[in-house]
Amino acid sequence: MITRRRFLAINAVALGGLSAGPGSFAKAVGQDAKVVWQGRAFGADVQISLAGDRSKASAALEAARDTIRRMEHYFSIYDPSSLLSVLNRNGRLSMPPEFARLISSVEQVHEATGALFDPTIQPLFSAYLRSRMAPSAAELKQLGGLIGWQKVTIAANRLRFSKPGMAITLNGIAQGFATDRVSEVLVAHGFEVSLVNIGEYRSSKSPTQLAVEDVAGHQLGHIYMESGAVATSSADGFLLGGGVSHILFPNGNSDGVHWRTASVCADSATIADGVSTALLLAPDTKIAQSLVDTQLIRSVILQSQAGQIIRL
């Protein structure tokens, strides 16, 4: 599974005693202790760290794993039985509540980023994957008719595409949503202090400092958060046909993205995930600054193609 975030090193240094540890479960001593679970989800390593009543950890982690499995069943574009695959085949879907909740966040990020975040790029992404070269101008023009969030109709819990051949990908936001849902499940099981990494990081009442590095291992800066989330996107993580970044412009323009990396801190991992994807396509810092000013996000670290680091 191709996921842009796996190519960045984000090192968590928990200031409140929840640093990530090796092994399936870290050794816990006493009634209140740290427990660490590591596993796989969305095609990559994930990790959950808990601090609290050790006797409740097993049930909490089982609920977390159930949540991760459900999120994969809903949103995996590589699983032909997933709800997302059903939607892309049939062009319509009756959405369960969690699916509808994520789609609501998609609409929010789409609007907030001036339509730079647009999951309907999937037909374009597939065209690039099918060929070692970029699609022809004629093919790009044809694909353009299938792209645009305005072509998606949402009424109550029903989602429908307006044209045959449309498809969406939620890879730029689903891991963030899964991170949020797992954090919520842990709180419901009595763990107010946790650090969850399911592609994006979210801390719950755990002061955490993240060291953000680019794909070359160069440190871009640190992000401090408490009861918040961080997501990082990289344009260099995977190249499609013709050397085009996997982060694609919704209008089909194959010109290079404007930023090499974007790291976003926000209240939720869902918002941080979607915004970090979109900001790579922003021509300047205006959208990022607006999102900080309106408090949709807390802060941003941008790395330009020339290597310049900008913090907002």
PLY file of the C-alpha trace (Angstrom):
ply
format ascii 1.0
element vertex 312
property float x
property float y
property float z
element edge 311
property int vertex1
property int vertex2
end_header
0.00 0.00 0.00
1.44 3.37 -1.02
1.17 5.93 1.74
2.99 9.27 1.52
3.54 9.58 5.29
5.66 6.44 5.61
8.62 8.09 3.95
9.07 10.68 6.73
10.72 10.09 10.05
8.70 11.63 12.87
10.32 10.90 16.18
8.16 11.17 19.27
9.81 12.25 22.49
7.09 12.18 25.10
7.66 14.74 27.81
5.03 13.17 30.03
6.55 9.68 30.21
4.91 8.10 27.16
7.83 7.72 24.80
7.56 4.93 22.25
9.23 1.67 23.22
10.17 -1.51 21.34
8.35 -4.83 21.47
4.70 -5.79 21.30
4.16 -4.72 24.89
6.53 -2.70 27.01
7.17 -4.00 30.51
4.75 -2.42 32.96
5.32 -2.38 36.68
2.65 -1.45 39.20
-1.04 -0.67 38.87
-0.46 2.60 36.98
2.17 2.05 34.31
3.01 2.52 30.65
1.83 -0.10 28.16
2.93 -0.05 24.53
1.33 -2.01 21.69
2.80 -2.27 18.20
1.13 -3.72 15.15
0.28 -3.16 11.49
-2.47 -1.11 9.88
-2.98 0.59 6.52
0.13 -1.19 5.25
2.58 0.16 7.83
3.67 -0.04 11.45
1.44 1.53 14.10
1.90 2.07 17.80
-0.25 2.86 20.82
1.17 3.94 24.19
-1.03 4.07 27.29
-0.54 5.33 30.82
-3.08 4.40 33.46
-4.70 1.41 35.09
-2.82 -1.57 33.72
-5.71 -3.92 34.44
-7.83 -2.10 31.85
-5.17 -2.09 29.11
-6.08 -5.42 27.51
-9.72 -4.48 26.90
-8.77 -0.99 25.74
-6.21 -2.26 23.23
-8.59 -4.92 21.91
-11.18 -2.20 21.30
-8.49 -0.12 19.60
-7.54 -3.01 17.32
-11.20 -3.60 16.46
-11.47 0.08 15.55
-8.37 -0.09 13.33
-9.73 -3.17 11.53
-13.07 -1.43 10.98
-11.36 1.69 9.61
-9.39 -0.45 7.16
-12.58 -2.23 6.08
-14.21 1.14 5.48
-11.45 3.14 3.82
-8.82 0.88 2.20
-8.65 1.48 -1.53
-6.63 -1.71 -2.00
-9.19 -4.04 -0.40
-11.86 -4.91 -3.00
-14.33 -5.67 -0.20
-13.91 -2.32 1.58
-16.78 0.16 1.61
-14.64 2.60 -0.35
-14.09 -0.01 -3.07
-17.83 -0.71 -3.14
-18.46 3.03 -3.57
-15.94 3.29 -6.40
-17.45 0.29 -8.20
-21.10 1.24 -7.81
-20.86 5.03 -7.77
-23.03 5.24 -4.66
-22.99 4.18 -1.03
-25.20 4.24 2.05
-22.64 5.39 4.59
-22.38 4.09 8.16
-21.96 6.90 10.74
-18.14 6.80 10.88
-17.86 6.88 7.10
-20.23 9.84 6.96
-18.25 11.58 9.71
-15.02 11.31 7.70
-16.75 12.58 4.56
-17.93 15.60 6.55
-14.29 16.31 7.43
-13.34 15.86 3.76
-15.81 18.60 2.86
-14.43 20.86 5.59
-10.80 20.47 4.46
-11.78 20.78 0.79
-13.43 24.12 1.44
-10.77 25.41 3.84
-7.94 24.70 1.38
-9.61 26.28 -1.62
-10.34 22.86 -3.17
-6.68 21.79 -3.15
-7.72 18.78 -1.09
-9.90 16.72 -3.44
-10.25 12.92 -3.08
-11.78 12.60 -6.58
-8.26 12.56 -8.08
-8.27 8.75 -7.88
-8.91 8.22 -11.64
-5.92 10.46 -12.37
-3.78 8.61 -9.81
-4.76 5.27 -11.36
-3.86 6.51 -14.84
-0.37 7.44 -13.67
0.04 4.03 -11.98
-0.97 2.18 -15.16
1.80 3.76 -17.20
5.48 4.42 -16.67
4.93 7.74 -18.41
2.55 10.60 -17.68
-0.89 10.33 -19.34
-1.28 12.06 -22.70
-2.87 15.49 -22.94
-6.00 13.89 -24.42
-6.25 11.40 -21.58
-5.70 14.11 -18.98
-8.51 16.13 -20.55
-10.84 13.12 -20.42
-9.91 12.37 -16.83
-10.54 15.98 -15.88
-14.23 15.42 -16.45
-14.24 12.83 -13.64
-12.48 15.02 -11.08
-14.03 17.59 -8.78
-15.64 17.27 -5.36
-18.59 19.28 -6.66
-19.48 16.18 -8.72
-20.15 14.25 -5.49
-23.69 14.41 -4.08
-24.27 13.86 -0.37
-27.76 13.64 1.07
-28.28 12.38 4.62
-26.14 9.24 4.81
-26.05 8.64 1.04
-23.11 9.49 -1.21
-23.36 9.37 -5.00
-21.08 10.17 -7.94
-22.57 12.26 -10.73
-20.60 10.55 -13.52
-19.68 6.95 -14.33
-15.98 6.28 -13.91
-15.52 8.56 -10.93
-13.65 7.25 -7.90
-12.22 8.68 -4.71
-9.22 7.95 -2.52
-9.16 8.74 1.18
-5.45 7.97 1.62
-4.75 11.61 2.38
-7.03 11.73 5.42
-8.21 8.24 6.50
-5.17 7.42 8.65
-5.71 10.66 10.52
-9.34 9.75 11.09
-8.34 6.27 12.31
-5.88 7.90 14.71
-8.63 10.10 16.12
-11.11 7.25 16.47
-8.60 5.06 18.31
-7.78 7.95 20.66
-11.50 8.40 21.38
-11.93 4.68 22.06
-9.04 4.71 24.53
-10.54 7.65 26.40
-13.86 5.80 26.55
-12.01 2.90 28.21
-10.57 5.17 30.87
-7.19 6.07 29.37
-7.01 9.85 29.42
-3.25 9.74 28.75
-2.16 8.12 25.49
-0.03 8.56 22.39
-1.41 7.02 19.19
0.53 6.65 15.93
-1.52 5.31 13.02
0.32 7.17 10.30
-0.30 10.40 12.18
0.35 11.17 15.83
-2.25 12.16 18.40
-1.63 12.73 22.10
-4.29 12.79 24.79
-3.18 14.73 27.87
0.39 13.67 27.11
2.87 16.52 26.49
4.81 15.34 23.45
7.60 16.76 21.31
7.98 15.53 17.75
11.20 15.91 15.77
10.24 16.18 12.09
12.72 15.00 9.44
12.54 14.96 5.65
13.17 11.88 3.49
16.91 12.59 3.51
17.00 12.58 7.29
17.43 16.33 7.65
15.68 17.70 10.70
13.08 20.33 9.81
12.17 21.31 13.34
10.25 20.30 16.45
6.54 20.39 17.16
5.32 20.42 20.74
1.77 19.29 21.39
-0.54 18.32 24.20
-4.02 16.94 23.48
-3.39 17.49 19.80
-2.21 15.85 16.60
0.54 16.12 13.98
0.62 14.90 10.38
3.40 15.23 7.79
3.18 14.88 4.01
6.06 14.60 1.56
6.06 15.23 -2.18
9.20 13.12 -2.57
7.83 9.97 -0.99
6.70 8.29 -4.20
6.97 9.27 -7.86
4.43 8.30 -10.50
4.86 8.01 -14.27
7.00 10.74 -15.77
8.55 11.55 -12.40
5.38 13.25 -11.13
4.78 13.41 -7.38
1.99 11.22 -6.03
0.47 14.39 -4.57
-1.60 15.48 -7.58
-3.30 18.72 -8.49
-7.09 18.24 -8.83
-7.04 20.08 -12.17
-4.68 17.46 -13.65
-1.77 19.87 -13.96
1.37 17.75 -13.76
3.69 20.59 -12.78
5.77 19.94 -9.66
4.30 20.58 -6.24
5.37 23.80 -4.54
6.55 22.34 -1.22
8.69 19.31 -0.46
7.18 18.63 2.96
4.37 20.00 5.10
3.95 19.21 8.81
0.72 20.34 10.44
-0.29 20.45 14.09
-4.03 20.60 14.81
-6.61 19.59 17.38
-7.45 16.47 15.39
-5.34 14.09 13.31
-8.05 14.09 10.63
-7.67 17.81 9.99
-3.87 17.69 10.29
-3.72 14.82 7.79
-5.95 16.39 5.15
-4.42 19.86 5.46
-0.83 18.60 5.27
-1.70 16.85 2.00
-3.30 19.94 0.50
-0.62 22.42 1.56
1.99 20.72 -0.62
0.04 22.10 -3.59
-0.36 25.63 -2.25
1.58 28.18 -4.37
2.58 30.23 -1.30
1.95 30.47 2.45
-1.36 32.35 2.27
-3.64 29.34 2.77
-1.49 27.97 5.57
-1.42 31.33 7.33
-5.19 31.67 6.96
-5.76 28.24 8.50
-3.55 29.18 11.46
-5.29 32.57 11.83
-8.76 30.96 11.85
-7.47 28.29 14.29
-8.44 25.35 12.10
-4.82 24.29 12.62
-2.31 25.25 15.32
0.96 25.50 13.40
2.78 24.50 10.20
6.33 23.65 9.18
6.89 23.94 5.42
10.00 22.93 3.49
10.39 24.49 0.05
11.81 22.66 -2.94
15.01 24.64 -2.36
15.18 23.42 1.24
14.03 26.63 2.97
12.14 26.02 6.24
9.14 28.23 7.05
7.26 28.01 10.35
3.79 29.51 10.80
0 1
1 2
2 3
3 4
4 5
5 6
6 7
7 8
8 9
9 10
10 11
11 12
12 13
13 14
14 15
15 16
16 17
17 18
18 19
19 20
20 21
21 22
22 23
23 24
24 25
25 26
26 27
27 28
28 29
29 30
30 31
31 32
32 33
33 34
34 35
35 36
36 37
37 38
38 39
39 40
40 41
41 42
42 43
43 44
44 45
45 46
46 47
47 48
48 49
49 50
50 51
51 52
52 53
53 54
54 55
55 56
56 57
57 58
58 59
59 60
60 61
61 62
62 63
63 64
64 65
65 66
66 67
67 68
68 69
69 70
70 71
71 72
72 73
73 74
74 75
75 76
76 77
77 78
78 79
79 80
80 81
81 82
82 83
83 84
84 85
85 86
86 87
87 88
88 89
89 90
90 91
91 92
92 93
93 94
94 95
95 96
96 97
97 98
98 99
99 100
100 101
101 102
102 103
103 104
104 105
105 106
106 107
107 108
108 109
109 110
110 111
111 112
112 113
113 114
114 115
115 116
116 117
117 118
118 119
119 120
120 121
121 122
122 123
123 124
124 125
125 126
126 127
127 128
128 129
129 130
130 131
131 132
132 133
133 134
134 135
135 136
136 137
137 138
138 139
139 140
140 141
141 142
142 143
143 144
144 145
145 146
146 147
147 148
148 149
149 150
150 151
151 152
152 153
153 154
154 155
155 156
156 157
157 158
158 159
159 160
160 161
161 162
162 163
163 164
164 165
165 166
166 167
167 168
168 169
169 170
170 171
171 172
172 173
173 174
174 175
175 176
176 177
177 178
178 179
179 180
180 181
181 182
182 183
183 184
184 185
185 186
186 187
187 188
188 189
189 190
190 191
191 192
192 193
193 194
194 195
195 196
196 197
197 198
198 199
199 200
200 201
201 202
202 203
203 204
204 205
205 206
206 207
207 208
208 209
209 210
210 211
211 212
212 213
213 214
214 215
215 216
216 217
217 218
218 219
219 220
220 221
221 222
222 223
223 224
224 225
225 226
226 227
227 228
228 229
229 230
230 231
231 232
232 233
233 234
234 235
235 236
236 237
237 238
238 239
239 240
240 241
241 242
242 243
243 244
244 245
245 246
246 247
247 248
248 249
249 250
250 251
251 252
252 253
253 254
254 255
255 256
256 257
257 258
258 259
259 260
260 261
261 262
262 263
263 264
264 265
265 266
266 267
267 268
268 269
269 270
270 271
271 272
272 273
273 274
274 275
275 276
276 277
277 278
278 279
279 280
280 281
281 282
282 283
283 284
284 285
285 286
286 287
287 288
288 289
289 290
290 291
291 292
292 293
293 294
294 295
295 296
296 297
297 298
298 299
299 300
300 301
301 302
302 303
303 304
304 305
305 306
306 307
307 308
308 309
309 310
310 311
